[in-house]
Amino acid sequence: MSQAVVHNGIVYLSGQVDGTADDVTGQTKNVLAKVDKYLQEAGTDKSKLLTSTIWLKDIGRDFGAMNEVWNSWIDPNNKPARATTEASMATPKFLVEIQVTAALK
């Protein structure tokens, strides 16, 4: 599986997870750091985001905390279209998964 694919000027990131933090705040911060890294490696950044999909293990419990981290991370002048939903995760320790697409600079 590729972490990022570039095609026709668009960067597609796979769903990013991180189970090293015990809560959704820490996991969201860690996942967004991965997103920043992969976008930079592809030649772009979060100001060029087009879409994002966020999956939460428990949307009722974790939406507010995740959204607070997201809102502090996102470029306020270039907010992508976003969907957030609840889903079962690949392993129990994962609380959030984030996938994005972005334009190249």
Summary of the structure (lengths in Angstrom):
residues: 105
radius of gyration: 13.0
end to end distance: 24.3
largest distance: 38.4
contacts: 318
relative contact order: 0.29
helix: 35%
strand: 30%
